[in-house]
Amino acid sequence: MDSFVKLFGRARSVIIGMVHVRALPGSPCCHQSVHDVTQIALKEAEVLANANVDAILMENMHDRPWQQPQDLGPETTAAMATVCSAVRQAHPGLPLGVQVLVSGNREALAVAKATGLNFVRAEGFVFSHVGDRGFINSCAADIVRYRRNIGAEDVLIFTDIKKKHCSHAITSDISVSETAKAADLFMSDGVIVTGSATGVPTDALEVKEVSESVKIPVMVGSGVTTSNVHEYMHANAIIVGSHLKTEDKWHNELEPTQVHSFMRRVFELRQKAIDEQQNLEVNKGMFAQGE
């Protein structure tokens, strides 16, 4: 938790805004140069930064259909490094992270190390599951060692558990809290709880259950909106992407008005929590004096 607080400057309700990087070379959906893709990412990062998000996470979401990690080509890693390097140069003091789909966790760590990013989002960290792109096996032992081997131990690894868009029938006898405990044991720097798919709300009770099971940070990974963010403010971090886009669709353009509206709500809730805590302390003091 110390590394988390040192990076983000707070222990609760850290807001991580998503930049869904446009399709990169090698992807069937790629119709733009790496330069143009980078410029779009820079524009979106600027919108998020101006709204005072606490961090930005970049992800090659438009590279669908996503490949298995063993099939990822060097062109994807190289292009993501180009994008991430530009965003880092534009925002030198902002916490930045990267995710390479699907389960390109080594590639993400390499990009983070090369471009000075602070964290990665990793899939398939503990246990195995079946996703829409096939079987994904656990990778904790591999990527924790790889991080050490490349000297990237200052890069935090945040890990999905019971991940969205996946079937967990083969681990149905293992609860989300037990999965989180396994991730903690295997040196995850924070676990991410999601709904069943992108944009689908995360179960707030599951977040609470996981938070009570582990001492590492617990993050919300899907379905957070201006209207329901109050349910998740107790989480250590909230990753928000789809809701900040036109019509709440991840593949649409980032909507600046939506971004600022969301962050205003977050700031209101943070202030409310501060006021309630101060009132509680005052009441305790008055009660003590009365005794």
C-alpha positions in Angstrom: 0.0 0.0 0.0 2.9 2.4 0.7 4.0 2.3 -3.0 0.4 2.9 -4.1 0.0 6.0 -1.9 3.5 7.3 -2.8 2.6 7.0 -6.5 -0.9 8.5 -6.5 -0.8 10.7 -3.4 -3.9 9.2 -1.8 -5.1 5.9 -0.5 -8.8 5.9 -1.7 -10.8 6.9 -4.8 -7.9 7.3 -7.1 -9.3 8.0 -10.6 -7.5 6.3 -13.5 -8.8 7.6 -16.9 -8.5 5.3 -19.9 -6.9 6.2 -23.3 -8.1 3.5 -25.7 -5.3 3.7 -28.2 -6.4 3.5 -31.8 -5.6 0.4 -33.9 -1.9 -0.2 -34.3 0.1 -1.7 -37.2 -0.7 -5.4 -37.7 -4.3 -5.0 -36.5 -7.1 -5.5 -39.1 -8.6 -2.2 -37.9 -5.5 -0.2 -38.4 -6.2 2.7 -40.9 -3.9 5.4 -39.5 -0.2 6.0 -39.1 1.5 5.6 -35.8 2.0 9.3 -35.8 -1.7 10.0 -36.2 -2.6 7.4 -33.5 -0.1 9.1 -31.2 -1.6 12.5 -31.8 -5.1 11.2 -30.9 -3.8 9.6 -27.7 -2.0 12.9 -26.8 -5.3 14.8 -27.3 -7.3 12.4 -25.1 -4.6 12.4 -22.4 -4.7 16.2 -22.4 -8.5 16.2 -21.8 -8.1 13.7 -18.9 -5.2 15.7 -17.4 -7.1 19.0 -17.6 -10.0 17.4 -15.7 -7.6 16.4 -13.0 -7.7 12.6 -13.1 -5.2 11.1 -10.8 -3.6 8.8 -13.5 -4.0 7.6 -17.1 -3.9 4.1 -18.4 -3.2 3.4 -22.1 -4.5 0.3 -23.7 -4.5 -1.0 -27.3 -8.3 -1.7 -27.1 -8.8 -1.0 -30.8 -6.5 -3.9 -31.9 -9.4 -6.4 -32.1 -9.6 -9.2 -32.5 -6.9 -9.5 -29.8 -4.2 -12.0 -30.1 -2.9 -14.5 -27.6 0.3 -13.3 -25.9 2.5 -15.8 -27.8 1.2 -14.3 -31.1 1.8 -10.7 -30.3 4.2 -9.2 -32.8 7.0 -6.8 -32.1 5.1 -4.1 -34.1 2.5 -3.9 -31.3 5.1 -3.4 -28.6 7.0 -0.9 -30.7 3.9 1.2 -31.5 2.7 1.2 -27.9 6.1 2.4 -26.8 5.9 5.2 -29.3 2.5 6.3 -28.0 3.4 5.9 -24.3 6.7 7.8 -24.7 4.9 10.8 -26.3 2.3 10.9 -23.5 5.0 10.6 -20.9 6.9 13.5 -22.4 3.7 15.6 -22.5 2.8 14.8 -18.9 6.0 14.2 -17.0 4.5 14.4 -13.5 1.3 12.4 -14.0 1.2 8.7 -13.0 0.8 6.7 -16.2 0.2 3.0 -17.0 -0.1 0.6 -19.9 -1.9 -2.6 -20.8 -1.2 -4.7 -23.9 -4.0 -6.9 -25.0 -4.4 -9.7 -24.6 -2.4 -10.7 -21.6 0.7 -9.1 -23.2 2.1 -8.6 -19.7 5.8 -8.9 -20.6 5.2 -6.4 -23.5 3.5 -4.0 -21.1 6.4 -4.2 -18.6 8.9 -3.7 -21.4 7.0 -0.6 -22.7 6.7 0.8 -19.1 10.4 0.3 -18.5 11.5 1.9 -21.8 9.1 4.9 -21.5 9.2 5.7 -17.8 5.6 4.6 -17.0 4.6 3.8 -13.4 2.3 0.8 -13.6 0.9 -2.0 -15.8 -2.5 -3.7 -15.9 -2.0 -7.5 -16.2 -4.4 -10.3 -17.1 -4.2 -13.9 -16.1 -2.0 -13.3 -13.1 -3.3 -16.2 -11.0 -5.4 -19.3 -11.9 -6.6 -19.9 -15.5 -9.6 -18.9 -17.4 -11.2 -19.1 -20.9 -11.7 -15.8 -22.6 -13.2 -14.8 -26.0 -9.6 -15.2 -27.4 -9.0 -18.6 -25.9 -7.4 -20.2 -22.8 -5.3 -17.9 -20.7 -3.0 -19.4 -18.1 -1.6 -17.8 -15.0 1.6 -15.8 -15.4 2.6 -14.4 -12.0 5.8 -16.3 -11.7 6.8 -15.3 -15.2 6.1 -11.6 -15.1 7.3 -10.9 -11.5 10.6 -12.5 -12.5 10.7 -10.6 -15.8 10.1 -7.3 -14.0 13.1 -8.0 -11.8 15.3 -9.2 -14.7 14.8 -6.0 -16.7 15.2 -3.7 -13.6 11.6 -2.5 -13.6 10.9 -3.2 -10.0 9.6 0.4 -9.6 6.7 -0.5 -12.0 3.6 -1.6 -10.1 1.7 -4.6 -11.4 -2.1 -4.3 -11.0 -3.8 -7.5 -11.7 -7.3 -8.5 -12.9 -9.1 -11.2 -10.9 -12.1 -13.1 -12.3 -11.7 -10.9 -15.3 -14.5 -9.6 -17.5 -15.2 -11.1 -20.9 -14.2 -14.5 -19.6 -15.6 -17.8 -18.3 -14.4 -18.9 -14.9 -16.2 -22.2 -14.8 -12.9 -24.1 -14.2 -12.3 -22.0 -11.1 -16.0 -21.8 -10.0 -15.1 -23.4 -6.7 -12.7 -20.6 -5.9 -14.3 -17.3 -4.6 -13.2 -13.9 -5.8 -11.8 -13.2 -2.3 -9.7 -16.4 -2.5 -8.5 -15.4 -5.9 -7.5 -12.0 -4.5 -5.6 -13.7 -1.7 -3.7 -15.8 -4.2 -2.8 -12.7 -6.2 -1.6 -11.0 -3.0 0.6 -14.1 -2.1 2.1 -14.0 -5.6 3.2 -10.4 -5.2 0.5 -8.4 -7.0 0.6 -4.7 -6.3 -3.1 -4.4 -6.4 -6.1 -6.4 -7.7 -8.8 -5.2 -10.1 -12.4 -6.3 -9.7 -14.7 -6.0 -12.8 -18.2 -6.7 -14.1 -18.9 -9.3 -16.7 -17.9 -7.1 -19.7 -16.6 -3.6 -20.6 -19.0 -1.0 -19.3 -20.9 -3.4 -17.1 -21.0 -2.3 -13.4 -18.8 -4.0 -11.0 -20.5 -5.7 -8.0 -19.9 -3.3 -5.1 -20.4 -6.1 -2.6 -17.6 -8.1 -4.4 -15.3 -5.0 -4.1 -16.1 -4.9 -0.3 -15.5 -8.6 0.1 -12.1 -8.4 -1.6 -11.1 -5.3 0.3 -11.8 -7.2 3.5 -9.7 -10.2 2.3 -6.4 -8.6 1.3 -4.1 -5.7 2.4 -3.1 -4.7 -1.1 -5.0 -2.1 -3.0 -8.4 -3.1 -4.5 -9.5 -1.4 -7.7 -12.8 -1.2 -9.6 -12.3 -2.0 -13.3 -15.6 -1.5 -15.2 -19.0 0.1 -15.3 -18.4 3.2 -13.2 -20.5 6.2 -14.1 -21.3 9.6 -12.7 -24.5 8.2 -11.2 -23.0 5.2 -9.5 -19.5 6.3 -8.6 -20.6 6.9 -5.0 -20.9 3.2 -4.5 -17.1 2.7 -5.2 -15.5 5.6 -3.4 -14.2 3.3 -0.7 -12.1 1.4 -3.3 -8.5 2.3 -3.6 -8.8 3.2 -7.2 -11.4 3.4 -10.0 -10.6 2.8 -13.6 -13.1 4.6 -15.9 -13.2 4.5 -19.7 -16.5 3.8 -21.5 -18.5 6.4 -19.5 -16.2 9.2 -20.6 -17.0 8.5 -24.2 -19.9 9.7 -26.4 -22.9 7.5 -25.6 -20.9 5.6 -23.0 -19.3 3.5 -25.7 -15.6 2.6 -25.5 -15.0 2.9 -29.2 -16.5 6.4 -29.5 -14.7 9.7 -29.1 -13.7 11.0 -25.7 -16.3 13.5 -24.5 -14.7 16.4 -22.6 -18.0 17.5 -21.0 -18.6 14.0 -19.7 -15.1 13.8 -18.3 -15.4 17.1 -16.4 -18.8 16.2 -15.1 -17.6 12.9 -13.8 -14.6 14.4 -12.0 -16.8 17.2 -10.5 -18.9 14.4 -9.0 -15.8 12.7 -7.6 -14.5 15.9 -6.0 -17.9 16.5 -4.4 -17.9 13.0 -2.9 -14.4 13.4 -1.7 -15.3 16.6 0.0 -18.4 15.1 1.5 -16.3 12.3 3.0 -13.9 14.9 4.5 -16.7 16.9 6.0 -18.3 13.8 7.5 -15.0 12.7 9.0 -14.5 16.2 10.5 -18.0 16.2 12.0 -17.4 12.7 13.4 -14.2 13.9 15.1 -15.9 17.0 16.5 -18.8 14.9 17.9 -16.3 12.5 19.5 -14.5 15.4 21.1 -17.8 16.9 22.4 -18.7 13.4 23.8 -15.3 13.1 25.5 -15.7 16.5 27.1 -19.2 15.6 28.3 -17.8 12.5 30.1 
